[in-house]
Amino acid sequence: MGGSIPKKEVEAPIPLAEAPPIKYKRLYANYIRALAACAVVQMHSVGEYLFQFDPANPTDIKFITADIVYSLLRWGTPFFVLVSGALLLKSSRDETTGQFLSKRLRRVLIPLAFWGIVYLFYQYRGILYFGDPLPWDEIKRRIFFEDIHFHLWFIPMITGLYLLTPTFRIFIRHATRADIEYFLVLCFSITALQHYLPGFFLVKYIGWLGYIGFYILGYYLSTFPIAPAWKRVVYPLALLMPVFNAYGTWWLSVQSGAYNEKVFVYASPNVVIMVFALFLFLKDIDWGAFATRYPRINYAVNRVADLSYGIYFIHVLVLDVLKNGYIGGWHIYTVRFFNYPVHPALGGILQAIIAILLSFTVINLLSRIPVVKKWLM
């Protein structure tokens, strides 16, 4: 017979250290968004106990647990604003104001309308069940002048920032770093003064700056390097803030005889310091190397980030369903886990984990429906 067929030469695999790195686009934003979504769910799992502060029992473990959780995680919601600023103010897309607003407003207003209806049905479920007339005046007031549900305040707020974004982009395009730093100092100073001295003449008529500072800060931290000397100051300072937050909230509540949220307001300097430091720290992590080393974790984190908007909408509903035992009669909340009493610190964590998993599962399934994915995600 003829000669043997030569074997095809097998190419040796490239050592991992010599392989070209995988390029990821703004991976830090996805990790921060996923962490923020989990933090918000954890806060809302215990938040009601802050408002149940009893001056006759100021060391109630449920209040203390909620106080500590909020003190540690108060950066959660501002992170969503910072990520939006980092991505939208730095965008390289060539789009008109009309194109930008059409895309962004559709993304917030249509889901708000859908989830607003869901929460209205849920809140008035007893009236609907018994066939009683709905309080239409109250419903109209809640839709147009109040928050349909307590966590949905975020959507009108971010809508306002989207409306201002075309103007912010003009400022960003022509501003120097010093110009942006001046604006940030002014913005956070004004909001802090308004918070602590609401009638002070310098802030009386420009206290509307609100979340604009966080929006611009997201762009600033994603664009300009921060000197190591500043990090050596702000990182240790930020580590002290949870202690300050927890004790300050407890002390003020004891003094006023009711829950006092002054320390927890997002405009408070202590919260701004936490947000600044943690966002900067997370942004500087080499998430690309982490993603390459742990691809499955990276996939899960990115999937949570992709669905974080839907998770934000639905998680409060899931928390309430769990608390009321609407799933199999099992009550799951801060002091009960599958109907068994638990310590609030443990129960709050377990409740948040289950709520995150259920919220993710439902939104993940909904996202596979094309029309839902297009209009509600």
Secondary structure, 3 states (H helix, E strand, C coil): CCCCCCCCCCCCCCCHHHCCCCCCCCHHHHHHHHHHHHHHHHHHHHHHHCCCCCCCCCCCHHHHHHHHHHHHHCCHHHHHHHHHHHHHCCCCCCCCHHHHHHHHHHHHHHHHHHHHHHHHHHHCHHHHHHCCCCCHHHHHHHHHCCCCCHHHHHHHHHHHHHHHHHHHHHHHHHCCHHHHHHHHHHHHHHHHHHHHCCCCCCCCCCHHHCCHHHHHHHHHHHHCCCCHHHHHHHHHHHHHHHHHHHHHHHHHHHHHCCCCCHHHCCCCHHHHHHHHHHHHHHHHCCHHHHHHHCHHHHHHHHHHHHCHHHHHHHHHHHHHHHHHCCCCCCCCECCEECCEECCHHHHHHHHHHHHHHHHHHHHHHHCCCHHHHHHHC
